[in-house]
Amino acid sequence: MDLQDIELLGSKVSSLKRSLEAPVVTVHMMCHSHMDVGFQQTAEEYYANRVRGIFDSVIAALQADARLKFSITEVYYFAQWWLNQTDEMH
């Protein structure tokens, strides 16, 4: 082992020590879907053809596993789904 090898080893140990001292960061990754209201179909057609089924399957999954979370930005579609639910679902 020569002087250059020792310097490289010292650099790696120093880098490892810094990374071990850094605070732990928890990263949450979420799948994302984007549904434009009225982009290629009317909002009502898109809801009936695509979105309603998404909400139905997601709600079933959420009811089956309380650890799951769901996020949506298109409130229009959620409002349409919610208005068509039973009192029991509410």
NULO-131480 format. One record per residue (C-alpha): x, y, z; residue in three letters; residue number from 1. Coordinates in Angstrom, 3 decimals, always signed. Layout:
// NULO-131480
[node [X Y Z] "ala" NUM]
...
This chain:
// NULO-131480
[node [+0.000 +0.000 +0.000] "met" 1]
[node [+1.473 +3.344 -0.975] "asp" 2]
[node [+0.684 +6.896 +0.112] "leu" 3]
[node [-1.962 +7.411 -2.611] "gln" 4]
[node [-3.863 +4.287 -1.468] "asp" 5]
[node [-3.842 +5.525 +2.130] "ile" 6]
[node [-5.207 +8.940 +1.072] "glu" 7]
[node [-8.033 +7.286 -0.880] "leu" 8]
[node [-8.885 +5.041 +2.063] "leu" 9]
[node [-8.927 +8.040 +4.422] "gly" 10]
[node [-11.257 +9.914 +2.076] "ser" 11]
[node [-13.674 +6.978 +1.943] "lys" 12]
[node [-13.675 +6.605 +5.733] "val" 13]
[node [-14.264 +10.332 +6.169] "ser" 14]
[node [-17.154 +10.236 +3.674] "ser" 15]
[node [-18.693 +7.214 +5.406] "leu" 16]
[node [-18.387 +8.905 +8.796] "lys" 17]
[node [-20.197 +12.025 +7.489] "arg" 18]
[node [-23.005 +9.923 +6.013] "ser" 19]
[node [-23.479 +8.039 +9.288] "leu" 20]
[node [-23.748 +11.307 +11.203] "glu" 21]
[node [-26.387 +12.742 +8.864] "ala" 22]
[node [-29.988 +12.755 +10.108] "pro" 23]
[node [-32.267 +10.017 +8.842] "val" 24]
[node [-34.767 +11.202 +6.257] "val" 25]
[node [-37.980 +9.318 +5.567] "thr" 26]
[node [-39.173 +9.559 +1.977] "val" 27]
[node [-42.767 +8.802 +1.034] "his" 28]
[node [-43.398 +7.981 -2.608] "met" 29]
[node [-46.887 +8.167 -4.019] "met" 30]
[node [-48.201 +7.013 -7.338] "cys" 31]
[node [-49.775 +9.863 -9.201] "his" 32]
[node [-52.407 +10.067 -11.862] "ser" 33]
[node [-53.675 +13.148 -13.599] "his" 34]
[node [-57.237 +13.446 -14.857] "met" 35]
[node [-58.034 +16.621 -16.789] "asp" 36]
[node [-61.637 +17.692 -16.449] "val" 37]
[node [-63.084 +17.896 -19.962] "gly" 38]
[node [-59.836 +17.324 -21.895] "phe" 39]
[node [-60.696 +14.664 -24.532] "gln" 40]
[node [-64.253 +13.916 -23.480] "gln" 41]
[node [-66.837 +15.913 -21.611] "thr" 42]
[node [-66.303 +15.814 -17.873] "ala" 43]
[node [-69.401 +13.631 -17.501] "glu" 44]
[node [-68.269 +11.134 -20.165] "glu" 45]
[node [-64.778 +10.867 -18.720] "tyr" 46]
[node [-66.199 +10.358 -15.240] "tyr" 47]
[node [-68.573 +7.620 -16.426] "ala" 48]
[node [-66.018 +5.892 -18.678] "asn" 49]
[node [-62.921 +6.035 -16.491] "arg" 50]
[node [-63.008 +7.855 -13.187] "val" 51]
[node [-65.965 +6.224 -11.415] "arg" 52]
[node [-64.270 +2.823 -11.649] "gly" 53]
[node [-61.049 +4.240 -10.225] "ile" 54]
[node [-62.868 +5.612 -7.187] "phe" 55]
[node [-64.827 +2.401 -6.672] "asp" 56]
[node [-61.691 +0.241 -6.710] "ser" 57]
[node [-59.630 +2.656 -4.601] "val" 58]
[node [-62.331 +2.944 -1.943] "ile" 59]
[node [-62.592 -0.851 -1.763] "ala" 60]
[node [-58.822 -1.089 -1.291] "ala" 61]
[node [-58.848 +1.624 +1.393] "leu" 62]
[node [-61.628 -0.154 +3.269] "gln" 63]
[node [-59.686 -3.427 +3.109] "ala" 64]
[node [-56.408 -1.961 +4.411] "asp" 65]
[node [-56.418 +1.034 +6.763] "ala" 66]
[node [-52.684 +1.581 +6.152] "arg" 67]
[node [-53.342 +2.722 +2.587] "leu" 68]
[node [-53.740 +6.366 +1.626] "lys" 69]
[node [-55.176 +8.018 -1.475] "phe" 70]
[node [-54.821 +11.516 -2.845] "ser" 71]
[node [-56.596 +13.195 -5.731] "ile" 72]
[node [-56.470 +16.740 -7.021] "thr" 73]
[node [-59.529 +16.726 -9.282] "glu" 74]
[node [-62.218 +17.565 -6.735] "val" 75]
[node [-64.865 +17.768 -9.463] "tyr" 76]
[node [-64.639 +14.009 -10.017] "tyr" 77]
[node [-64.668 +13.205 -6.320] "phe" 78]
[node [-67.764 +15.385 -5.896] "ala" 79]
[node [-69.524 +13.488 -8.697] "gln" 80]
[node [-68.638 +10.168 -7.085] "trp" 81]
[node [-69.637 +11.351 -3.585] "trp" 82]
[node [-73.033 +12.656 -4.722] "leu" 83]
[node [-73.879 +9.188 -6.058] "asn" 84]
[node [-73.017 +7.305 -2.851] "gln" 85]
[node [-75.434 +5.877 -0.316] "thr" 86]
[node [-75.869 +7.281 +3.201] "asp" 87]
[node [-74.077 +4.179 +4.429] "glu" 88]
[node [-71.001 +5.078 +2.380] "met" 89]
[node [-71.097 +8.686 +3.607] "his" 90]
